[in-house]
Amino acid sequence: MRIDKFLKVSRILKRRALAVEAADKNRVIVNDRAVKPSCKIKEGDVVEVLFNSGAIKFKILSIKETVKKEQAHELYEIIAE
């Protein structure tokens, strides 16, 4: 799955367009490398998303095409905020 879609499905970012914009501005880091929106991710990858007010670092536990809002947090484990 692409990183931009995962960020939207997991509800870390509300819209895919925001995920694309963040990746284009080098604010999405996968396994210590800034990535493009098309970067393919897999379970076990460590992702960091930089916001204006801080950052969130998490490990991908599961990848699903769709998920209910209540289950979105099960896709990742937060390492640092």
Secondary structure as UniProt FT lines:
FT   HELIX           3..9
FT   TURN            10..11
FT   HELIX           16..24
FT   TURN            25..26
FT   STRAND          28..30
FT   TURN            31..32
FT   STRAND          33..34
FT   TURN            37..38
FT   TURN            43..44
FT   STRAND          46..51
FT   TURN            52..53
FT   STRAND          54..60
FT   HELIX           69..75
FT   STRAND          76..80
//
